[in-house]
Structures are given as structure tokens and as C-alpha cells.
Amino acid sequence: MEFNQQLYKKRQRSNAIGLTLSLGAMVLGLFVLLWILSVLLSNGFAALDWNMFTQSTPAPGSEGGGLANAIVGSLMMVGFTVLVSTPIGVLAGVYLAEYSGQSKTAELTRFVTDIMLSAPSIVLGLFVYAIAVATVGNFSGWAGSLALSLIAVPVVVRTTENMLRLVPGSLREAAFALGAPRWKVSTMVTLRAARSGVMTGLLLAVARISGETAPLLFTALNNQFFSTNMNAPMANLPVVIFQFALSPYENWVRLAWGGALLITLSVLILNVVARVFLREKNRV
């Protein structure tokens, strides 16, 4: 009896120590996060004005300026990335979940997808630089979109596959019992049932690529002027923030804070929308 009480007290002490350490780690993490957000919000909102959305990035030593060219460039490259990664990622996810089973092709596809998910973005940027920039001889928005697509596609593939596997098998069996072919079952039944989860994966992929800097440094580079030519170097928010934050010019640093706030707010909105879609999926 005495031995059991000692063991119980020992477990209580261990539980108290573990709980204290966990709470301390949580408080520390929240403190650092809130500290970063407070600094970002205070400096970012102070930098927001109408010129940021209407004027291009300023030349060194000049006053004023904005981020219009960088905002448009980022929207264009992310838009083309979505157009490329959505059909490829969704179709690959459907194949892995509905057709492949445990075949060697499926295992190889999953293996490559996992490698691309864990690969540093700068490595993917260097790969695109070697095949699409060095061979052509110039940086371009197309190369930037290609680099971002290599980051987004694996996210869409794995999310689509996982969401399709969560669809109850009874839905497939009912469709097959009605005489529907496999391709119609995949597109009209399972994919429609998992559309909220697939949309969540797409939004998370967009949030992932919105702030990527390293791949664009080696592919799209930057452009001080307003340009919608995807065949030439293109301004984008991550690279502009990186360059302006390290500059000695006060207005450049101010614009860097404003750009960082824009990216943070856009990623926050995308994550909130993704959670809403996922919540609807769980309700269904």
C-alpha cells in the first residue's frame, strides 16, 4: 500500500513537471509570435498609403514610391501557378486515390511527391534556374511561376489524395451499383464529395508560395518598372521586401514593412478560408 502511494506521488510530480514545461513552452511561443505580429502591425500599418498601391518601386535615393509593380507581378505569377498546379495536382491525387492502388508507379509518385514537399525551396529555384533561366539566357516571370508550381503541386497532390481516401466507400459502391463507369464515379461522386478538402489544399498551397523568396531570386529576379511581360524579369513582393529591408534608405525600409504586412494578411485570410472549407467538409 505504501509502495503504491509513493508511486502515485511520483507520477503526480512527473505530471506536474511535464505540464509546467508544456505550459511554459506554449507561453513562450505565443509571446514570440505576438511580439513579431505587434512589431509587424505597428510598422506595416504605418507604411500603408494609397501610393503603395498606385506607384512602382522607387529608384535608389528617391522619395516616395510604392509596390504596385511588385503586387501585380506577384498576383500574375501566383495566378499562373494556380492554373498549372491545380489540374496537375488534382488529377495526380485522383489517380493515386482511385486508380493506382499499391502499384510501383503509385509508390514512386508518392515518394517523389514527399521529396518535393520536404525539399528546400531554394533547391527547386536552382533547379528551375538551370533548366529555364540558364538555357534561355534571361530571367522571366514564367520561370518564377514554374518554380512556384514545383512547390505547390506536391501540396495539392497529397491533399487531394488524402481527402479522396476519406470519402466513404459506400458512395463508390452505390455509384457502381447504378452502372456508372469508374471515371464518372471518380469525377462526379468522390471528387465532388471531397471538393471542400481539395479546395482547402489548393488554398494552403497558395498560402505556401505567397511568401517564397528564394525560388524567385533565381528565376523571376526583380524589375524596378511596371511590367506585365512574363518573358522578362518581373517584380514580386517577396524579393522586393528582401532587397528593401536590407537597404539604407528609409522609404525602402518603410515599403518593406508594408509589403510584409500585405503578405501576412493575405496568408492569414487564405488560412482562415481554408479552415472554413475544412470545417464544412467535416460537417458533411
C-alpha positions in Angstrom: 0.0 0.0 0.0 2.8 2.4 0.9 4.6 1.5 -2.3 1.5 2.3 -4.4 1.2 5.7 -2.7 4.8 6.5 -3.4 4.4 5.5 -7.0 1.3 7.7 -7.2 3.0 10.7 -5.8 6.0 10.2 -8.1 3.6 10.1 -11.1 1.9 13.3 -9.8 5.2 15.1 -9.6 6.2 13.9 -13.1 2.8 15.0 -14.4 3.2 18.5 -12.7 6.7 19.0 -14.1 5.6 17.9 -17.6 2.5 20.2 -17.5 4.6 23.1 -16.3 7.2 22.7 -19.1 4.4 22.4 -21.7 2.6 25.5 -20.5 5.9 27.4 -20.4 6.8 26.4 -23.9 3.3 27.4 -25.1 3.5 30.8 -23.3 7.0 31.4 -24.8 5.8 30.5 -28.3 2.8 32.7 -28.0 4.9 35.6 -26.6 7.3 35.4 -29.5 4.5 35.2 -32.1 2.6 38.1 -30.6 5.8 40.1 -30.3 6.5 39.6 -34.0 3.0 40.4 -35.0 2.9 43.5 -32.9 6.1 44.8 -34.5 4.8 43.9 -38.0 1.4 45.5 -37.5 2.8 48.7 -36.0 5.4 49.2 -38.7 3.2 47.8 -41.5 0.1 49.9 -40.9 2.3 53.0 -40.6 3.6 52.3 -44.1 0.2 51.7 -45.8 -1.0 54.5 -48.0 -2.6 55.0 -51.4 0.8 55.4 -53.2 1.8 51.9 -52.2 -0.9 50.5 -54.5 -0.6 53.0 -57.3 3.2 53.7 -57.7 6.1 51.5 -58.7 9.1 50.8 -56.6 11.3 53.9 -56.2 14.8 54.3 -57.5 17.7 54.4 -55.0 17.8 57.7 -53.2 14.4 58.9 -54.5 11.5 59.7 -52.3 8.0 58.2 -52.3 7.2 55.2 -54.4 5.1 52.2 -53.9 4.7 48.5 -54.6 2.2 48.4 -57.5 4.6 46.6 -59.8 5.5 44.1 -57.2 1.9 43.4 -56.2 0.8 42.9 -59.8 3.8 40.7 -60.6 3.2 38.5 -57.5 -0.5 38.2 -58.5 0.3 37.2 -62.0 2.9 34.6 -61.1 0.7 33.1 -58.3 -2.2 33.1 -60.7 -0.4 31.2 -63.4 1.0 28.9 -60.7 -2.6 28.1 -59.7 -3.6 27.5 -63.3 -0.8 25.0 -63.7 -0.7 23.3 -60.3 -4.5 22.8 -59.9 -5.2 20.4 -62.8 -1.9 18.5 -62.4 -2.2 18.2 -58.6 -5.9 17.2 -58.6 -5.5 14.7 -61.4 -2.5 13.1 -59.8 -4.3 12.9 -56.5 -7.3 11.3 -58.1 -5.0 8.7 -59.8 -3.3 7.9 -56.5 -6.5 7.5 -54.6 -8.8 5.9 -57.1 -6.8 4.0 -59.8 -3.3 3.2 -58.7 -3.8 1.1 -55.6 -0.4 -0.1 -54.3 1.3 -0.3 -57.7 5.0 0.6 -58.2 4.1 3.7 -60.2 2.0 4.9 -57.3 4.7 4.3 -54.8 7.2 6.1 -56.9 4.8 9.0 -57.4 4.3 9.3 -53.6 8.0 9.0 -53.0 8.8 11.8 -55.4 5.9 14.0 -54.0 7.2 13.5 -50.5 10.7 14.5 -51.6 9.4 17.7 -53.3 7.4 18.5 -50.2 10.5 18.4 -48.0 13.0 19.8 -50.4 14.2 23.4 -49.6 12.6 25.9 -51.9 16.0 27.3 -52.8 16.9 23.9 -54.3 13.8 24.0 -56.5 14.7 27.5 -57.5 18.2 26.5 -58.5 16.8 23.6 -60.5 14.5 25.9 -62.5 17.3 28.3 -62.9 19.4 25.6 -64.5 16.7 24.4 -66.9 14.7 27.5 -67.6 16.9 30.5 -67.0 20.5 29.5 -67.8 19.4 27.8 -71.0 17.2 30.7 -72.3 19.6 33.4 -71.1 17.3 35.6 -69.1 15.1 35.7 -66.0 11.4 35.7 -66.5 8.0 35.5 -64.9 7.4 32.2 -66.5 10.4 30.7 -64.7 9.2 32.1 -61.5 5.8 30.5 -62.0 7.4 27.2 -62.8 9.5 27.3 -59.6 6.4 28.1 -57.6 4.5 25.3 -59.3 7.1 22.8 -58.2 6.3 23.9 -54.6 2.5 24.0 -55.0 1.9 20.8 -56.9 3.0 18.3 -54.2 0.8 20.1 -51.7 -2.2 19.7 -53.9 -1.4 16.1 -54.8 -1.1 14.9 -51.2 -4.2 16.9 -50.0 -6.3 15.6 -52.9 -5.3 12.0 -52.3 -5.9 12.2 -48.6 -9.3 13.9 -49.0 -10.5 11.3 -51.6 -9.5 8.5 -49.3 -11.7 10.0 -46.6 -14.8 9.6 -48.8 -16.9 6.6 -47.6 -16.6 3.6 -49.8 -20.4 3.2 -49.7 -20.7 6.2 -52.1 -18.5 4.5 -54.7 -20.3 1.2 -54.3 -23.7 2.8 -54.8 -22.5 4.6 -57.9 -21.0 1.3 -59.3 -24.3 -0.5 -58.5 -26.1 2.0 -60.7 -23.8 1.2 -63.6 -21.6 4.3 -63.5 -18.2 3.9 -65.1 -15.1 4.4 -62.9 -14.2 7.7 -64.4 -17.6 9.1 -63.7 -17.6 7.8 -60.2 -14.2 9.5 -59.6 -15.2 12.8 -61.1 -19.0 13.1 -60.2 -19.1 11.3 -56.9 -15.8 11.1 -54.9 -14.2 14.3 -56.2 -17.5 16.2 -55.6 -17.8 14.8 -52.1 -14.2 15.8 -51.4 -14.3 19.2 -53.1 -14.1 21.2 -49.8 -11.0 19.3 -48.8 -9.4 19.7 -52.2 -10.2 23.5 -52.2 -8.5 23.6 -48.7 -5.4 22.0 -50.2 -5.3 24.5 -53.0 -5.7 27.5 -50.7 -2.9 26.1 -48.4 -0.7 25.7 -51.5 -1.3 29.4 -52.5 -0.5 30.4 -48.9 2.7 28.4 -49.1 4.0 30.0 -52.2 2.8 33.6 -51.5 5.9 34.4 -49.4 8.5 32.3 -51.1 11.6 34.4 -51.8 14.5 32.1 -52.6 13.0 30.5 -55.8 12.1 33.9 -57.3 15.6 35.2 -56.7 16.9 32.7 -59.2 14.0 32.8 -61.6 12.0 36.0 -61.8 14.6 38.2 -60.1 13.1 41.7 -60.0 12.1 44.7 -62.1 12.0 48.3 -60.9 9.5 49.2 -63.6 5.8 48.2 -64.0 5.7 45.3 -66.4 3.2 42.5 -67.2 5.6 40.8 -69.7 6.1 37.3 -68.4 9.0 36.8 -70.7 11.1 39.4 -68.8 12.3 39.8 -65.2 9.2 40.6 -63.1 8.9 42.4 -59.8 7.4 40.5 -56.9 6.7 41.2 -53.3 9.0 38.7 -51.6 12.1 39.7 -53.5 11.3 43.4 -53.1 10.8 43.0 -49.4 14.1 41.1 -49.2 16.0 43.8 -51.1 14.3 46.8 -49.5 14.6 45.6 -45.9 18.4 45.4 -46.2 18.7 48.9 -47.8 19.9 52.1 -46.1 17.0 54.1 -47.5 14.2 55.0 -45.1 11.4 54.9 -47.6 12.6 51.5 -48.9 12.5 50.0 -45.4 9.1 51.5 -44.9 7.8 49.9 -48.1 9.4 46.6 -47.0 7.3 46.7 -43.8 4.2 47.5 -45.8 4.8 44.6 -48.2 5.4 42.2 -45.3 2.1 43.2 -43.8 0.3 42.6 -47.1 1.7 39.1 -47.5 1.0 38.3 -43.8 -2.6 39.5 -44.2 -3.1 37.6 -47.4 -1.7 34.3 -45.9 -3.9 34.8 -42.8 -7.0 35.3 -44.9 -6.2 32.2 -47.0 -5.7 30.1 -43.9 -9.0 31.3 -42.4 -10.8 30.5 -45.6 -9.1 27.1 -45.8 -10.3 26.3 -42.2 -13.8 27.3 -43.1 -13.8 24.9 -46.1 -12.3 22.1 -43.9 -15.0 22.7 -41.3 -17.7 22.4 -43.9 -16.1 19.1 -45.1 -16.1 17.7 -41.5 -19.7 18.6 -41.1 -20.6 16.8 -44.3 
